[in-house]
Amino acid sequence: MTAVPIPDTRTVLVVADADAPDAISSAVLTSRGFSAPERVDTLAAAAARLRTQPFDLVILPIGGAGPDVLSLIEHDIRPIVPFIIGTAADATQELILGALRAGIPEFVPAPMQADELDVALRRLLRRMEPTPSTRGTVVAVYSAKGGLGTTSVAVNLAAALAHEQPAARVALVDFVVVGGDVRVMLDLKPSYDIGDLVLKVDRIDGELLSSLMTPGPAGTLILPSSDRPEVQDLIEGAATSTILAQLRANFHFVVLDLEHYLGERTVGALDVADRIVLVTQLSVPALRSTQRTLDLFNRLGYPPSKVLVVVNRSNAESALTIGDAETVLGRPISAKLPNDFSACAEAMTKGVPVLEHEPGSALAGSFRQLAASMAGTPVVSNVASIVAENGDPRKRRLFRLGRV
């Protein structure tokens, strides 16, 4: 365990035996810059002590705590102490939710284990640090009409950003909060999802975000959608703002796969986004839907520079052309993604982005170009060198299609 540098020693008050075994807890507290704990026997004594002496942290037992105990914590302890850790030997979900409402942001099972206490302390210390000055870029991928490939665009754009910016932290968030397709497309088996995050929305920080996200392609971190229908009602306007603000503060790029329905959650995400990738196709229904969306964006006050219209599954056999699309929409097409059904289907079967399955393809190159435009950097255009670097075995197909 490595101690972090802390400018001043911080103080801690322990109620009863909440930190047992104290030999383990004292060692962890000391390693994180806290002084030796001071102790009181009851919550009432803790409340009285806090009125005369400030402490940075209180560790208290919550096992079996009823409404009266939680009310005492919420009204007499929480307002005068920055951080609280609750402990219990056998805490139910109901008890933990009650503790969260009472203002207890961290829970550690009793008896304490060094690693669990250390994780809780690191999260608390992160919240004591100044707000990060780096402001990440939020990219919302949206279409008002289903079936246009928005999830595929979001997945591959996130992977391309990570490839193009290897030093950047890239997050991919499935904001189709229930039943989204990101986890299916990447064959994820996540331990946590966006529903777990929203239950802790009042104590989100960078470390909590990372601990609940699933590692993805090219070093991305992914926050998948939930399978629990009740999550729909939990992620409303305030929770959306909090989650997106923390994602922006802790990642260089945040790619959002949005649901097609323009509800409060989706509009909130579109408002926050720096860039909107509006996905369409060269068909009359798709372009009509895109036209209506652009009109709505105009009424919402989004500047034209915020919205990039991207034509997905573009090919020479389409009855409509890019020129037709620009005429209908009254604005230029920012990017076109070639139709490569075979590469997309095979990549999805393997649970990887097209950029990993077939890095030398024209489709992969188009995603790299789109990512480079987001990041403001040049893109590698020598397909032969990309194939050599990634070891792509499908050279005959690439030569046949005139890609090398």
N, C-alpha and C positions, 0 to 999 in steps of 0.2 A: 504494500500500500504506500503510495507516494503522497506526501503532504503537499498541499497547495500553498503558495505564498499568500499570506493574509496580513494586511497592514496592522491591524490591532487585534488583541485577544478579545474574543467574544464570550459572553457569559451565558450560562445555562442553569435553569432551575428544574429540578426533578421532583415529581410528586410521587410519594410512596416508593414502590419498587418498580416503577415503570421502565427503568433502564436496565433491569436485571438480565444477565449477570453484569454487575457494575465493573468488573475487571475488563471485560470486553468493550463495553460501551465507553468507559473512560479513555481507553487507549485510542478508540476511533475518534472520539471528540477532540482529544489532544492533537491527533494527527491532522485534523481539519481546522486547527487554530482556536479551539474553545478552551476556556480555563476549566479547572476541576469543578464538577457540578456542585451546586448547593442544593439542599434538600428540605422539603416540608412533607408533612404526613397526609394532608388532605387538600382537596381542591379549594375549599374555603380558605385554608391557610395560604395557599398559593395566591389567591385573589387578593388577600390582605397584604401579602409580601410585595406583590407587584405594584400596589398603590404607593409604596414608599421607596421601592428600589427597582430600577429598570433592568430587564434581562433581554438578551437577544433571542433566546430559545427557551421554550418550556416543553418538557417531555412528560406526558401524563397518561394514566391508564384510562381506557374507554371501554374495557370489557364489561358488558352488562349495563352500560350507561343508558338510563332512561331519559325521557323528555326533560325532567328537572335538571339532571346533570348536564345535558347538552345545552340547555338554556343558560346555566351558570357559566359554562365555557364561552358561549357566544356573546353574552352581555357583560360578564365581569372579567374575563381573562383575554379573549381575543382582541378587544379594542386597545389593550395596552401592552401587547407583546407582538413583535414582528412575525415570529414563526412558532408553530406548534407541531410536535410529532405525537401522535396517539399510538398507544400500544395495546394489544389484547392477544390472549392466547387463542381464542377462537371467535373471530369477528365475522358476522354474517354480512351479506351485501347490504341489507337494510341498515345495520349499524354503521357501516362505512359511509353510506350515503347520508345518514343523519349527521355523522361527524363532519363530512364535507360541508353540509349546510350550516353547521355550527362554526365553521371557519378553521377546521383542522385540515391543512393541505396535505399532510404526509401521514402514512400509516406504516408501522413496522411490526411484524408479528412478534409476540413474546413466547419464549425468551429470545432476546435479541441475538442475531447473528451479525458478525462484523461486516460482511459484505452488504447485507440488506440495510443496515444503519448507514454505512458509508454512501450508498447510492442515494438515500434520502437526504443526507447532509449535503452532498454535492448538488442536488437539485435546489436545495434551499440557498446555498451559497451563490448559485448562478443567478437567483432572483435578487440577491444583494448587489450584484454587479450592475454597472451602468448599462442602459439600453444600447445594444449594438448600433454603431453608426452606419454600417453597411446596409444599403437598401437594395434588396434583390429585385429581380424583374419577374413579374407575374404575367404568365401567358395563358389566356383562356381559350380553349378550343371548343367551338360551338357551331351547331347548326339547328335551325328550328324544325327541320325535317329529319326523321330517323332514316337509317339505311344508307347514309352518305359516307360512312367510314370515319366518323369523328374520333372514335376510340383508337382506331388504327393510326390516325394522324397524331393523336396525343402521345401514344406509346412510342412511336418512331421519332417524333420530334424531341421528346425527352432524352431518348437514347442518343440522338444526333447531337444534342447540346452537350451531353456528357462526353461524347467522342471528340467534339470540336474544342471543348473547354475542359481538358483533363484536370485542371486545378480547381475547377468550380464545383460547388455542391449543387446537385440537381435533384429536385423533388418532383414526383409524379403523383397527383392526387386525384382519386376517383370521386368527383363531386356529384356523381349519380349515386347518392349516399346509400341507397338500398338496391341491391341487385345489379350493380354496375358490372361492366365486362372487362375491366383491366385485369382483374385476377384471373379470369378465364383465358384471356389472350396471352398472358405470360405464365400460365399454369402455376399460379402462386398458391401456396398453402400457408397463409399468414397466421401468426399467433394472435395478432391484434388487428383491428380495423378502425374506421373513422368513428364507429359507435363507442369504442373504448376511449377514444380521445375526448369525445364530447362529454363523457361522464367526468372528465378531469379538466374541463375547460377553464375552471377558475384558477388552475395552477399550472398552466402550460408554460413550458420554457423549452430551450433548445434541447436539453438532455432528455426531457420527457418525450418530445417529438421523435427524436432519434430512436428512443427505446421502443416506441410503439410502431415504427415504420419497418417495412420489409425490404431487405436488400434486393435490388433489381439489376438489370443489365447495365454494363458500363459504369458501375458504381453509383447508379441512381438509388434513391430511397423512395419507396412507394407506400402511400397511404391508401389501402384498398377500401372499397365500399363495404357496407355491412349486409348481413343476411337477416337482420332483425327489423321487422317493419316499424317498431316503435321509434327507431332512430330518426325516422322522417320528421317527427314532431319535436325532437330534441335540438336539431340543427336549424335554428331559426336565425333571424337577422343578427342578433348580438353575438351568438356563438360563431356564425360565419365570419364576422368581422374579427373576432379574437383569433380564430384559427388562422385566417389568412394573414393577419398582422404578424403572428409568430412565425409562420412559414417564410414570409418576406424577410424577416429579421435574421433568419438562420440559414437561408439558402440563397445562392446567387441567382438561380433560376427555379421558378415554380411553375409547372405545367398542370393546368386543370382540365380534366375531361368533364364537361358540363352536361347536365340533362337537357332535353329538348324543350321542356316546359319552362316558360319564363315566369317562374314563381319568385317569391321574395329572395330565396337563397341564390338562385341563378342570377337574378338582376344584381344582387349584392356583389357576387363574384365578378360580374362583368364591369360593374362600377369600379371595383378595386383594381382590375387588371390594367397593366401598362399597355399590353397588346392583345387584340382579339383576333384569333385565326378563325375566320368564318368559312366553313367548309361547304362547298357546293359541287355540283356535277354538271356536265353539259347535257342537260335534259330540261324540258319545259317545266315540269313540276318543281324540280330542284331550283331552277333559276327564279321562278315566281316566288318560291318560299324565301330565297335569298334577297330578292328585291323588297319583299315586305319587311324582312329583318333589318335591312339597311335603312328603310324608312323609319322603323322604330328606333334604331340607334341614333338617327338624326334627331328625333323628338326627345331622346334621352340626353342629347347634348354631347354625344361622343364625337370628337374631331375625326375627320377622315383619316388622319395619320395613325390613329389608334387601331384601325380595322384593316386587316390584310385578308382579302378575298382569295381563297386557295381552291383551285379546281382539282378535285380528286378523281382518280381513274380516268384520266384524259387519254384519248387515243384518236388515231386518224380516221377511224370508222364512224365516229360520232356524227350524227346528222347536223349538229350545231358546232360552230367553231369558237375559238377563244374570242375572235372579233365579235361574233354574235353575242357572246356572254357580256362583253364589255359594253356593247351597245344597249342591251337590255338593262344592265345594272347601272349604266351611266358612270362607270369608274373602271380603272384598269384592274386586271387580274394580277395579283402580286406573285403568284407561283402556280405552277401546274405540276401535278404528280402523275406520272404515267401509269396507265393501267397495266399491272403485272399480276394477274390473278394467281398464277402458278406460284410465284415467289411468296406472295402474301399467304396463300393457303398452306404452303409448306412451312413457312415461318411460324404461323399460328399453331400448326400441328406440333411443332417442336417447342412451342412456348417461348420464342425469342423474337426480337424485332427483326425486320428485314435487313437492317444494317449489319446484324451479326450472321444471319443465315446466308445472305448473298450480298456481301459488301461491295462488289464490283458492279452491281446492277444499276441501270439508269434510275430506278426508283430510289435506291439507297442514296445515289448522288443528289437527287432532288431534295431529299430530306436534309442532307448535309448543307445544301445551298440555303434552304429555308432556315436552318439553325444558325448558319453563319450570318444571315441577314438580321436575325434576332440579336446575335452577340456582337455584331459590327466587326466581324473578322473575315479575312479571306478564307476560302475553302480550297482544299486540295482537289484538283480536277484531273490529275493523272490517274485514270482508272487502272492502268496496268500496275502502277506502284501500289495502289490500294489492294489489288488482288494478291500481289506478291507478299505484302505485309501481313495480310489476314489468312493467307493460305487457302483461298477459295478454289475448290476442286472443279467448279462447273465451267471450265474455260470454253468447252465446245459450244455450250449454249450461248455464252457471251459473244463468241465470235460470230455465231449464226445470226444473232440479233444486231450485229454491227456495233457492239458496245466496247470493243477493244481493237 
